């Protein structure tokens, strides 16, 4: 049996290496984030546009900005990026409909960009802050400045802490 395994490894070393080197995805979306991307891309499809793909650097940027807004209880646009922000909507469908029914936000969703970053954070007062950011690859040189360290925020995309889902049911 050992000789058979050794023969297989010698004959097919790339199969063994590929199995060991299988990359781990560098980007995971939670349920709300996935729904936000799906809602935006469904709207873009209805407009005859190609879908946007989430990328790590833009997701990190959107998450950092959304976290800041929730902590500061402030709806303020980030600089250097095309973006939609909102606060108070209960779910991804509602916030997407809000943006679709607003001229400027609608135009942002129909952008010529290739990539999207999204986030949703719940502030300490229960308000959910939303962020969509759009960009084209490759990553801009001055992509993101570090988000300020924040405390006492409740990220919507984090199911931890004993909370019962995103809507506080």
Sine and cosine of phi, psi and omega as CSV:
sin_phi,cos_phi,sin_psi,cos_psi,sin_omega,cos_omega
0.00,0.00,-0.68,0.73,0.00,-1.00
-0.87,0.49,-0.65,0.76,-0.03,-1.00
-0.92,0.38,-0.56,0.83,0.05,-1.00
-0.90,0.43,-0.71,0.71,0.04,-1.00
-0.89,0.46,-0.69,0.72,0.01,-1.00
-0.88,0.47,-0.66,0.76,0.02,-1.00
-0.89,0.45,-0.68,0.73,0.02,-1.00
-0.89,0.45,-0.68,0.74,0.01,-1.00
-0.90,0.44,-0.66,0.75,0.01,-1.00
-0.93,0.36,-0.60,0.80,-0.01,-1.00
-0.98,0.21,-0.57,0.82,-0.08,-1.00
-0.77,-0.64,0.86,0.51,-0.04,-1.00
-0.91,0.42,-0.49,0.87,-0.04,-1.00
-0.92,0.39,-0.53,0.85,0.02,-1.00
-0.91,0.41,-0.66,0.76,0.02,-1.00
-0.92,0.38,-0.68,0.73,-0.01,-1.00
-0.92,0.40,-0.64,0.77,0.00,-1.00
-0.90,0.44,-0.59,0.80,0.01,-1.00
-0.92,0.39,-0.64,0.77,-0.01,-1.00
-0.97,0.26,-0.52,0.86,-0.10,-0.99
-0.99,-0.13,0.29,0.96,0.00,-1.00
-0.85,0.53,0.86,-0.50,-0.07,-1.00
-0.93,0.36,0.58,-0.81,0.08,-1.00
-1.00,0.03,0.68,-0.73,-0.01,-1.00
-0.86,0.50,0.71,-0.71,-0.02,-1.00
-1.00,0.00,0.01,1.00,-0.03,-1.00
-0.64,-0.77,0.86,-0.52,0.08,-1.00
-0.86,-0.52,0.70,-0.71,0.04,-1.00
-0.95,-0.31,0.65,-0.76,0.11,-0.99
-0.99,0.17,0.00,-1.00,-0.07,-1.00
-0.86,0.50,-0.73,0.68,-0.02,-1.00
-0.91,0.42,-0.69,0.72,0.00,-1.00
-0.88,0.47,-0.70,0.71,0.02,-1.00
-0.87,0.49,-0.67,0.74,0.03,-1.00
-0.91,0.42,-0.61,0.79,0.02,-1.00
-0.89,0.46,-0.70,0.71,0.02,-1.00
-0.90,0.44,-0.71,0.71,0.00,-1.00
-0.88,0.47,-0.67,0.74,0.00,-1.00
-0.90,0.44,-0.70,0.71,0.01,-1.00
-0.89,0.46,-0.71,0.70,-0.03,-1.00
-0.93,0.36,-0.52,0.86,0.09,-1.00
-0.91,0.42,-0.67,0.74,0.06,-1.00
-0.89,0.46,-0.71,0.70,0.00,-1.00
-0.88,0.47,-0.62,0.78,0.02,-1.00
-0.90,0.44,-0.67,0.75,0.04,-1.00
-0.88,0.47,-0.45,0.89,0.02,-1.00
-1.00,0.00,0.04,1.00,0.00,-1.00
0.98,0.20,0.38,0.93,-0.03,-1.00
-0.96,-0.29,0.41,-0.91,0.03,-1.00
-0.96,0.27,0.42,-0.91,-0.01,-1.00
-0.95,0.32,0.44,-0.90,0.12,-0.99
-1.00,-0.04,0.50,-0.86,0.04,-1.00
-0.91,-0.42,0.69,-0.72,0.05,-1.00
-0.95,0.33,0.67,-0.74,0.06,-1.00
-0.79,-0.61,0.51,-0.86,-0.13,-0.99
-0.84,0.55,-0.76,0.64,-0.09,-1.00
-0.89,0.46,-0.57,0.82,0.00,-1.00
-0.98,0.18,-0.55,0.83,0.11,-0.99
-0.89,0.45,-0.69,0.72,0.03,-1.00
-0.87,0.50,-0.66,0.75,-0.01,-1.00
-0.91,0.41,-0.73,0.69,0.00,-1.00
-0.90,0.45,-0.68,0.74,0.02,-1.00
-0.89,0.45,-0.68,0.73,0.02,-1.00
-0.89,0.45,-0.68,0.73,-0.02,-1.00
-0.93,0.36,-0.66,0.75,-0.01,-1.00
-0.91,0.42,-0.64,0.76,0.05,-1.00
-0.88,0.48,-0.68,0.74,0.02,-1.00
-0.89,0.46,-0.71,0.70,0.00,-1.00
-0.86,0.50,-0.68,0.73,-0.02,-1.00
-0.91,0.41,-0.61,0.79,0.01,-1.00
-0.94,0.33,-0.65,0.76,-0.03,-1.00
-1.00,0.09,-0.13,0.99,-0.13,-0.99
0.75,0.66,0.77,0.64,-0.08,-1.00
-0.63,-0.78,0.79,-0.61,0.12,-0.99
-1.00,-0.03,0.98,-0.20,-0.03,-1.00
-0.72,-0.69,0.74,-0.67,0.01,-1.00
-0.95,0.31,0.58,-0.82,0.13,-0.99
-0.98,0.21,0.45,-0.89,0.03,-1.00
-1.00,-0.04,0.45,-0.89,0.11,-0.99
0.99,0.17,0.22,0.97,0.00,-1.00
-0.49,-0.87,0.53,-0.85,0.09,-1.00
-0.98,0.19,0.77,-0.63,-0.17,-0.98
-0.46,-0.89,0.47,-0.88,0.21,-0.98
-0.89,-0.46,0.72,-0.70,0.08,-1.00
-0.76,-0.65,0.40,-0.92,0.02,-1.00
-0.33,-0.94,0.21,-0.98,0.06,-1.00
-0.49,-0.87,0.61,-0.79,0.13,-0.99
0.98,-0.20,-0.34,0.94,0.01,-1.00
-0.95,0.32,0.57,-0.82,-0.12,-0.99
-0.99,0.14,-0.32,0.95,-0.10,-0.99
-0.37,-0.93,0.19,-0.98,-0.04,-1.00
-0.87,0.49,-0.58,0.82,0.01,-1.00
-0.90,0.43,-0.71,0.70,-0.01,-1.00
-0.89,0.45,-0.71,0.71,-0.03,-1.00
-0.93,0.37,-0.61,0.79,0.04,-1.00
-0.90,0.44,-0.67,0.74,0.05,-1.00
-0.89,0.46,-0.61,0.79,0.08,-1.00
-0.86,0.51,-0.73,0.69,-0.01,-1.00
-0.93,0.38,-0.63,0.78,0.01,-1.00
-0.89,0.46,-0.58,0.82,-0.04,-1.00
-1.00,0.05,0.16,0.99,0.06,-1.00
-0.88,-0.48,0.83,-0.55,-0.10,-0.99
-0.77,0.64,-0.80,0.60,-0.04,-1.00
-0.92,0.39,-0.65,0.76,0.01,-1.00
-0.93,0.38,-0.65,0.76,0.05,-1.00
-0.85,0.53,-0.72,0.70,0.01,-1.00
-0.88,0.47,-0.64,0.77,0.04,-1.00
-0.88,0.48,-0.64,0.77,-0.01,-1.00
-0.94,0.35,-0.35,0.94,0.03,-1.00
-0.99,-0.15,0.36,0.93,-0.04,-1.00
-0.87,0.49,0.31,-0.95,0.09,-1.00
-1.00,0.07,0.15,0.99,-0.01,-1.00
-0.92,0.40,0.26,-0.97,0.03,-1.00
-0.97,-0.24,-0.40,0.92,-0.21,-0.98
-0.81,-0.58,0.37,-0.93,0.02,-1.00
-0.66,-0.75,0.53,-0.85,0.19,-0.98
-0.78,-0.62,0.67,-0.74,-0.04,-1.00
-0.69,-0.72,0.37,-0.93,0.06,-1.00
-0.31,-0.95,0.39,-0.92,0.10,-0.99
-0.57,-0.82,0.81,-0.59,0.03,-1.00
-0.76,-0.65,0.62,-0.78,0.06,-1.00
-0.99,-0.12,0.83,-0.56,0.04,-1.00
-0.97,0.26,0.22,-0.97,-0.01,-1.00
-0.88,0.48,-0.41,0.91,0.03,-1.00
-1.00,0.06,0.05,1.00,0.05,-1.00
0.99,-0.11,-0.23,0.97,0.01,-1.00
-0.93,0.37,0.72,-0.70,0.07,-1.00
-1.00,-0.07,0.79,-0.61,0.08,-1.00
-0.98,-0.19,0.64,-0.77,-0.10,-1.00
-0.83,-0.56,0.55,-0.83,0.03,-1.00
-0.53,-0.85,0.73,-0.69,0.16,-0.99
-0.82,-0.57,0.77,-0.64,0.08,-1.00
-0.81,-0.59,0.57,-0.82,-0.10,-1.00
-0.82,-0.58,0.63,-0.78,0.04,-1.00
-0.34,-0.94,0.20,-0.98,0.10,-0.99
-0.93,-0.36,0.51,-0.86,0.10,-0.99
-0.97,0.24,0.42,-0.91,-0.03,1.00
-0.98,0.21,0.18,-0.98,0.00,-1.00
-0.83,0.55,0.76,-0.65,0.06,-1.00
-0.87,0.49,0.49,-0.87,0.00,-1.00
-0.85,0.52,-0.71,0.71,0.01,-1.00
-0.98,-0.18,0.89,0.46,-0.17,-0.99
-0.90,0.43,-0.84,0.54,-0.15,-0.99
-0.54,-0.84,0.73,-0.69,0.21,-0.98
-1.00,0.00,0.45,-0.89,-0.05,-1.00
-0.87,0.50,0.69,-0.73,0.05,-1.00
-0.95,0.32,0.59,-0.81,0.02,-1.00
-0.90,0.44,0.50,-0.86,0.05,-1.00
-0.93,0.36,0.77,-0.63,-0.04,-1.00
-0.83,-0.56,0.45,-0.89,0.03,-1.00
-0.76,-0.65,0.33,-0.94,0.07,-1.00
0.88,0.47,0.54,0.84,0.13,-0.99
-0.95,-0.30,0.36,-0.93,0.01,-1.00
-0.85,-0.53,0.99,-0.13,-0.01,-1.00
-0.91,0.42,0.73,-0.68,0.02,-1.00
-0.92,0.40,-0.57,0.82,-0.07,-1.00
-0.98,0.17,0.06,1.00,0.05,-1.00
-0.96,-0.29,0.90,-0.44,-0.03,-1.00
-1.00,0.09,-0.01,1.00,-0.08,-1.00
-0.96,0.30,-0.07,-1.00,0.09,-1.00
0.98,0.22,0.29,0.96,0.07,-1.00
0.98,0.22,0.08,1.00,0.02,-1.00
-0.95,0.31,0.48,-0.88,-0.02,-1.00
-0.99,-0.16,0.97,0.22,0.05,-1.00
0.98,0.17,-0.02,-1.00,-0.12,-0.99
-0.97,0.24,-0.52,0.85,-0.13,-0.99
-1.00,-0.06,0.16,0.99,0.05,-1.00
0.92,0.38,0.50,0.87,-0.03,-1.00
-0.89,0.46,0.00,0.00,0.00,0.00
